[in-house]
Amino acid sequence: MFLTRWTEYAVTPKQHPPLLSHVKLYALTSQVINGEMQFYARAKHFYRDVPATEEGMMGDYIELSNTDVESSREFLRKFVGGVGKAGTNRALDCGSGIGRISKHVLLPVFKSVELVDMMENFLAEVPNYLQGKEDRVEMYYCKSLQEFTPAPQRYDVIWIQWVSGYLTDKDLLEFLIRCQNGLKDNGVIILKDNVAREGCTLDCLDSSVIRDLNILHSLIEMSGLTILREERQEGFPEQCVPVWMLAMQKGPGHS
């Protein structure tokens, strides 16, 4: 999912419809044709035309990449290194694209990373994009997140940025549960995404949804995760949809 701007309703290079009811949204995200869920098929079709470049990953808002990266680094530092915090051995980059977050946020901190993305051409570009750091990539997973299961107790940090909106509520909930099982002791999940001011909006062009904080909180609570901290991204233009960062950890009693 790209950074998004609001006008009368949300616009990026694409246009979002006004607020949709839950019933209508469910119907639009659960349509199946010839055994294939169209919500996911449309997203994959959209990304076939997205270039495997940093500009492509930012949805043509490349001028905001540095601001995004600096805020992400600062947020991450609150949860890694030191007693009672996440380790710095291995991180998982979910919806990684060509590895923008791995290169600028994760690899400066972690010994190694693993990347998962549904687009094979994005992953194929990672070694070129990382410019000498590609040997610190342990694994590439060419899978959609609704089909991906992190290995148990493998990751110190799981980073999920601008991709949660490509999952239905049900699949996002189940993915968060699987991610929880993939965390090491003191491990942290960080979710960073566009957040609606109220309710949920659907972008039919790239087949993604933007949820408000209440909906995200509800899904996180149902997953059994505990929110450690949440912060709004600063430094983006006012016309942009708000972007929030949420850090989560295994809930009480979860081993």
Protein Blocks (a to p, Z undefined) as FASTA:
>chain_A
ZZddddfbccdfbccdddddfklmmmmmmcceehiafklmmmmmmmmmpccbfklmnnop
amlmmmmmmmmmmmmmmmggcehiacfkbccdehklnolmmmmmmmmmmmbdcdddfblk
lmmmmmmmnnoplmmpmbdcdddfklpccdehkbfbdcdehklmmpcfklmmmmmmmmmm
mpcehiacdddddddfbhjaddfklopadddfklmmmmmmmnopacfbdcddehiafklc
cdddddddddehiZZ
